[in-house]
Amino acid sequence: MRFRALFALAVAGLSISAPLAFLDQARAQETAPARRDQGPADAQANRQESRPVTGQGVALPPPSVTRHELTLPGRTLRYTATAGALPVSDQSGRKLAEIAYIAYVLDRGQGVPASSRPVTFAFNGGPGAASAYLNLGLMGPKRLPFGRQGDAPSMPPLVVDNADTWLDFTDLVFIDPVGTGFSRFAAGTDEARGLLWSVEGDYKSLSRFVTNWLRLTDRLASPKFLVGESYGGFRAPKIASELQTGDGVGVSGIVMLSPVLDFTYQRDAGSSPLRWVVSLPAMAAVKLEREGKLSHQTLAEAENYAAGDYLADLLKGPRDSDATKRLADRVSALTGLDRALVERMGGKVDATTFLRELDRNKGLVGSPYDGNVAALDPDPEAARGRAPDAVLGAITAPLTSAMLSHYASDLNWRPEGRYFLLNEEVNRRWSYGQGRGDRESIRELRNVLALDPRLEVIVAHGFTDLVTPYFETKLLLDQLPALGDPARVKLQVLPGGHMFYSRDASRANLREAARTMIEARQGL
């Protein structure tokens, strides 16, 4: 059964409506694709039943404005932070939900107009993840070190001054979609979940948020940028397109971190050889990094083989014994796995098997978010293990605690109810719709680039990420037309995993790439 819904983001009397059409929940669950880019929800953290959560329905407090000074090597940043929320309302003005945000705005000199400063809107993925990863992990004025071997839930949630903050060259607005962070539904609006927890409802509500924040703060003339990680990278081109054509707001640049650009590329056909092709170079990267040999040059062999002879032998099928033997020889050499195991699997090694078998003799299981960060195997005798994730499972507690402390101590904003760093209910109930367009964002990426020849895009991945392998994105981006200047879309692959910015050098390299793009767009 189809139903149509109208919703608007209403702020201070401003209402912008947009028609949406969605499937009902039962049908949505039947048609939702298997999701590789489930991001933090795959860690099985914050698991909950579909029931009201403490704090849901309770209005969030008024915005809190605080002023800060950050002293870093060679520079001092004075800025104003605002923690608050904007409401999501239906066309009649009934409030459906509130979207929480944190904005950091650099203090300007006297007479310097706000429009001279770029502003960047950032959101994480999941769906169901709050923006804390980008805030305290990459871009914000404070940083919590995480993503390292040996991190544990009990480690102290102690933040440090972030020398790699982006606040030098852009103001920052971190957005938590409804159901993440402190963002929540209003009382008596259960039907809004089917609307906002969907591809279309999500990107349209977030584009309305961006537009209204710009209007309320008189920043419509500022250069505007979007940063999205994981599923946030998937939604970023859709938000940019909606802003361009629906809200009348132009975006100067997009940064996508570890995104999935097309869920249909290798997931809808279970027997597609592409699922093995796109993952093999990331597995090879894990082995090369352990050997101290990881580089773009050393990975070229794996990439060329994956898209060439490997694909050709996979297409021959398992009944070709010579092809299977060739697969076993090359794949075992590239991954470091036992050749007999690889031959039994027909050269098609899934990430779960790879991450467990690589260190089985040590009783360790690697994380799909970074193959070179491992946790102890709680069931070493089992045929297939279900070890806790060494990256996401380790950082959920300290990052949640650090965000709660930041809200209370630094921002003086103390909402009632639970803070959701990861909300699996959002992921579990997410609707991907019926059409192919709701499962890929390459079309929107093409469109925003074609419509605006000034817009630039950075897509960044980590070498050892097996959740969203970099090689899949490379193959997809290679199919983009030139669109005037192919250099407008840049792919960066850096050491590290899904959250590669947890590594100092990768975080600094990404910052420099973003600074170069933003400062170049600022004068246009």
N, C-alpha and C positions, 0 to 999 in steps of 0.2 A: 504494500500500500504506500502510495506517495502522499506527502503533505507539503504544503507550502507555508513558509514562515517569513515574517517580516521582523527585522530587528534594526535597532539604531543604537549608536553610541551617543548618549546625550550628556553633555557637560555644560553646566551653567546656562541652560536654556538652549544649547546648540544641539540639534538633532539631525543626523544624517542616516537615512534609511537605505536598505538594499534588499531586494527580494532574493530569497534562497529557496532551493528545493532539495529535500533530503528524503532518504528512505527511513522507514520506521526502524526501531532498534533491532528487532528480530531479523529483518531482511538485511540490515547493515552488517550484522555479525556473520550472516551466511556469505556475503559477498566480499568481506574484508580480506585482502591478500595476506599471505604469510609475510610477516614483517621482519626483515633483517635489521632495519634501522630502528629498532625499538629503543635504542639508546639505554639510558640508565634503568628503564623498567626491567630489562633482562636480568638485572642483578637480584631480582626478587626482593627488593628492599621496600619497606613501608607497605607490605602487602595488607590489603584490607578488603572487607566485604562491601557490597554496594548498600551502604547505610549512611545516614547522616553523620557527619563528622563534627566533633566539638568545635564550635565557633562558626559553622556554616549557618547562614541566615542572620548572623550578628554583623551589623554595619561596621566597616573599618573606621578607625579614628580619622580625624582631619589631618591634612598633610602637616608634617613637621619639617621646619626649615632650620638648618644648622650651618655654621660656618667653620671652616677648617683651614689648616696650614700644613703642607707636606714638604718637608725639607729633604731633598735628594742630592746626590753628588752633582754639583755644578748648577743647581737650580732650586728654587723654592716655588711651590704652587699653592696659591690661595684660591679656595673654591667654596662654593655654596652647595650643600647637599639638600635635596628634598626627597623625603619618603612619604608616599601617599598612594592614592588610588583614584581612578576614574571609573564612572559607572557605565555599564552596558544596559541599555534600556530598549524595550520594544517600541513600536511605532506609536503606541498610545501613551508612552512616557513611563510605563511600569518598569521599575528597575529589575533586571534579570540577574545581574552579577556585578562584581567590582574587580577591575584589573589593577593589581598593585604594581608599583614601580619605584625605582630609586634613580634620581637624576643628580649628576655631578656637573656643575657649571663653573668653569674657571672665571674668577673675578676679572673684569675688564678694567682698563684704565679709563679715566674720566674722558667722556666724549667719544669713546669707542662704541660703535653701534653693535647690538647683539647680532645683526645679520652678517657681520664680518667673521663670526665664529661658526665653523662647521658643527653639526650635531649628529651623533651616531646612535642609532637604536639597536639594542642587542637582545637576543633571546636564544635560549637553548632549545633542546629537542625533546626526545622521548617517543611520541608525545607524552607529556607528563612530567617534564623536568623543569625546575625553576632556573632562573638565570644566574644563580650563585656561581656556577662553574666559570662562566665568562667574567663575572664581576670580581670574585676573589681568586680566580685562577689566571686571568690574562690581562684584563683591560683596566680594572678599577684602580683607585689610589692605594688600596691595601691588597695584600696577597697572602693566601694560605698555601705554603708548599705542600704539594701532594702528587700522587701518581708514581711514586718511587718504590723500588723493591724494599720491602720491610715496613711499609706504612701499615698501620693497624687502627682499628676503631678506637682504641684507647689512647692514641697519641694526642698530646695537648693541642687544642685548637687555637694555636698562637699565630696571629697574622703578623706580617712584616710590612714595612713600607715598600711599595711596588715601584722599583726603579724603571720598570718597563711599562708603566701606565700610559695609556693613550691620551690622558687628559691634557698633555702639553699641546696637542694639535687638534683636538676635537672634544666638545662636550659629550657626555655619555648619559644615555637613558637605558636602564636595564628593566625589561618588561617580563612579568610573570603571567603567562596566559591563565585563564580561569581553571582552577583546580590545582595550581602549582603555587609554591611560596605561600603567601597569605591571600592570594586571589581566591574568591569564593562566590558561590551562587547566593542570591538573595533568598529569603524564606519563601516557601511556597512556590518555587519555580523549578520543580523537578523536570518539567518538559524542556527547559533550556539546555539540559545536558545533551539531548539529541541534536540540538542546534549548534552549540558552541564546541562540542567535542566531535568535530567533523572537519574534513579538509577545508571545505568552503567556508563554513562558519568561523573557523579559526583564522584564516588569512584575511577575511573581510572584517572581522571584529578587531584584529590587530592593526589593519590599515586605518580603520576609524580611530583607534587609539592614537596612532602616530599623528594623524591629521588634527585631532582635537588638542593634543599636547602642543603642537606647533602653534595653533591658534591662541590657546590660552596664554602661552608664553611669548607671543609676538615674535615667533621664529620662522615664519613661513618663507622669509627671504634667505635664510641660512642654507648653505650647502648641506644636503642630507644624505646620510649613508645608513646602510643596513648591515648588521653582522648576525649571522645565524649559524649555530653549530648542530651537526647531526640532522635530526628532523627539522631543526631550525634552519639549516641550510636548504632543505627541501622547500620549506615555506617561503624563504626569502624572495625568490623570483616572483612568486605568486603575490606577495605583498607589494613588491615593487610595481608589478603590472596593475594591480588594483589601485594603488596610489596614483599612477600615471593616468589611467583611463576612467576610474570611478570617483576619485576624490580630488583630482586636479592638482596633485602634488608630484613634482619631479624628484627623482632620486639620482644623485650624482655617482654613486658607487655602491657595490655590493661585495661583501666578503663572506664566503661560504666555507665553513670549517668542517671537514670530515662529512660531507653531505652524501645523501643518496639522491641522485637527480631523476631516477626513473625506477620505480619499484617493479615495473613490468619487464625490465631489461633481461633479467635472468631468473626471476622468481616465479612467474606465472606458468612457465613450462618446466615441470620438475625434471624432465629428461634433457633439458637444454645443456649442451656442453659449456655454455658461457659461464655457468656457475662455478665451474672448475678453473676455467681460463683466468677469470678476474682475481681469484684468490691465490693462485700459485706464486706470483711475484712477491706478495706480502709474506708468504711462508719462507720463501728464499731469503727475504730481507731479515727475518728473525735469525736464521742460521748465519748469514753474513755478518750481522752485528755482533753475534757471539764470538765470531772469529776475528773481529776487529777489521773487517774488510768492507763494510757497508758504504756504498757510494752509488751515485747515479750510474757511473761507468760499470761497476761490478754487477749492478742489477740488470744491465742491458741484456745480458745473456738470458736471464729468466724471462724478461719481457718478450724478447724476440722468439724464444722457444714457445712461450705460452700462446702467442698469437699466430704462430707458424706451425712447426712440426707437431707440437702438442695437440693443437686443435685438429690438425689433419688426422692424427692417429685416433683421437677420440671419436671422430666422425666415422672411422672405419668400424667401430663397435667392438664389443668383447669377443666376438666370434673370430676375429682376426688375431691369432695367437702371436704372430710376429709383431704386430702393432702393440699388443699388450706388453710384450717383453721390452720393447723400446721405451714404452711409457714407464715401466718399472725402473729401468736403468737411469733415465734422466731425472725422474721425479725424486727418487731416493737420493740421488746425488745433490739435487738442488735443496732438498728439505732436511737432509740428515736423518731421515727415517729409515728403518730396516727395509731392505729391498723386498724381502719375502712378503712383508706386510703390504707394501705398496702394490706388489703384483696381485695379491689376493683382492685388493680393492680396485683392480683394473686401472691403476694410475689416477683414480679419482679420490683424493684425500680431502675429507671435510675438516673444517677448522677444529671441531671438538676432538676428533681423533688426533690431529696434528699436535694440538696443545697438550694433550695428555701423554701421548706416546713419546714425545721428544724428551721428556724428563721423567719417564715412568720409573727408571732405576733409582732416581733420587726422591721419589715420593712427592713430586711437585707437579702442579697443573698450571699452565700459563693462562693468562687472561686474554680473551679475544680482543679486549680494548688495548692491549699492548702485549704482544706475544713474549716479550722478554721481562715481564713482571709476573711472578708466579706465587701461588699459595700452596700450602700443604694439602695433600690429597686425603680427605677424611675416610675414603673407602678404597684403599689401594688394591684390595683383592677383587673388586668388582670389575665386570667386563667393561662397563661404561660408567665413568664417574660423574658426580654432580658436585664438584668442588665449589666453594664460595669464590666469587670473583675477586681476584687479587687487587684490582684497581678500584672498581666501584664499591664493592663491599667494604673495602678498607677506608674509603674516604667519606662515606655517607655520614657517619657519626661526627667526625671532626668538622666537616664542612657545614653540616646543619648547626652545630653548636657555635661555630664561628659566625654564621649569618645571624643567629639569634642574638649573640653578643653585639654584633655590629649594629643591628636595629636598635637595641635597648641602650647601649652605652654611647655609641657614636652619633646615631641618628635621632635618638629620643623618640622613637615611634614604637609603641607597644600594643599591637593588636591582641585581642582575645583569640583563643583557639589555637589550633595546631598549624605549624609551618610545614609545608610539604616540599622538601628538596626533590623527592621522587614520589610520584603518585601513580601506582600501577592501575588504579581504577580508571584513570584517564586513558591509559594505553589500552586496557582491556575493552573499554566501551567505545573506542574511537571508530568513527565511520569513515571509510574511504570512498563511499559513494559507488555508483554503478559505472560511470564512464571512465575511460582510460585517462582522461584529462585530470582526474582527481588522484591518479597514481603516478604521475610524472610531472616535473616542472621544467623540463627542457623546452617545451613549447613556449612557456612564459619567458624563459631566459632568452630565447631567440627574439621574441617580440619586443622585450624591453630594450634589447641592444639595437634592433632594427629601428625602433621608434626614436631612440635618442642616441645619436652618434657620439655624444660626449660621455656617455655612461661607461664606466670601467668596472671590471669584475676580477676579483682574486678568488681562486678556489685553492684551498690548502688542505693537505692530507699528511698523515704520518705514515712512514714506511711500514711499520710493524702493526698496523691496525687491521684486524681481521673481521671487524664488525662492518665497516664500510671501506673495503679495499680500494686503495688509490688507483689501481689499474683499471677498474671499472669506470671511474670518472674520466681517466685519460682517454679511454676508448670512446666514450660518449662525447667529450669535448672535441676530439679529433673530427667528429662528424658535423660540427658547426660550420656553416659557411663563413666566408671572410668577414661579412658584414662591415665592409669598408676598411677595417684595420684589424686583422686577427690578433694583434698585440693587445687589444683591449681586454681580452680574456686571458688571464695568466694562471697557469697551474703551478703551484709550489708543492713539492713533496719534501718533507723534513724529517729528521730523526725523531722517533717517538711513535706513539700509538694514536688512538682516537682523540685523546686530549694531549697531542704532541707538545702543546705549549707548556706542559708541566716540566719540560726540559729547558734549561736556561737559554741555551743557544738557539733553539727553535723558537722560543717565545720572543727573543730579541730580533731574530730574522723576520718573523711575521710582523712585528711592530714596525720595523723599518719599511717593509713593503707597504703596509697600510699608511704610514706617514707619507711616503712618497706619493701614493695615489691621492690621498686626501688633500695634501698641500697643492698638488698639481691641479686638482679639480676646483680648488678654492677660488682661483682667479678667473674662472670661466663663467 
